[in-house]
Amino acid sequence: MQRPIRALAATLVAGIALAGCASSDPTGTGGEPAADGEIVIGSNAFPEAEILAEIYAQALEDAGYEVERNLSIGARQQTFPALQDGSITLQPEYTGNLLTFLDESNELTAPEDVADALDDALEGTGLVAYDYAEAQDQDAYVVTREYADANGLTSIADLVDMQPFALGSNPQFAELPYGLPGLESAYGITDVEFVQYEDFGGPATVQALLDGTVDVADIYTTSPAITENDLVVLEDPEEIIAAQNIVPVLSETIASDEIEEILNAISAELTTEDLIALRTRVEGSETASPATAAGDWLVEKGLIDG
């Protein structure tokens, strides 16, 4: 899992094209670049991203760094331009989705293959990526147990016989290679009613699946809702869904051997099971704050003092 510092792509043509609709103020704070050495941690607008950002923030604070938080900015179309313009200087990312954001032609899915391709795609822009974690949170095609049992569904391929069906996901799913385009190219599924939800597999998407508004939903594999509601994750025999290992991406203005050591230590400890447990604490009945869950995890792993 140990990987050297990686630089992000100099041209970023693909990323800029995909982010073309983003405003010039992606963070909502005026888009002012942080000063050299200033750590401003951003995140996407969903609980897991906030938890991961808090893990990075608290580990750095424990080491004596001053950290500013700018969490729940939005989708990658907002957060990546913020990294580019220096409005934020550190963010938790996902290897597969970041690679696809920068290279729309990517068809790689295995963790190491994705990481190697990311090395090639992400060079020279003033951003670096440190080690990625074993932990990953993949998109998944999910159905209710009742719908799966009634129709004999075990894999995405089985959905070809369910057409037409309604699928709920975030708007970007209409263009992503593991979304509607992947359903058509890999599985021959074309007759889909696409219902858009903005909560990235969150409560609204889950509720739409449970109440039958949609038949299939894109819900991430670390979601507590999968276990809580006995949902079925459909297998992906054509492997259209890429690995989504957690990886810190940061500006060269804050990069240092010490920060690399701190963030790599987090990646070395973070597992998928940890992500599920962290999300369950925050999104389940306990409703712990992302900051509390992150701090407790860091203490449990011996990464900061209690």
Secondary structure, DSSP 8 states (H G I E B T S, - for coil): -----EEEESS-HHHHHHTTTS-S-TTSS------TT-EEEEEESSHHHHHHHHHHHHHHHHTT--EEEEEEEESHHHHHHHHHHTS-SEEEEEHHHHHHHH-TT----SHHHHHHHHHHHS-EEEEEE----S-B----EEE-HHHHHHHT--BGGGGGGG-SEEEEE-GGGGTSTTSHHHHHHHH----EEEEE-SSSSSHHHHHHHHTTS-SEEE--TT-HHHHHTT-EE-B-TT--S---BEEEEEETTT--HHHHHHHHHHHHH--HHHHHHHHHHHHSTT---HHHHHHHHHHHTTSS--
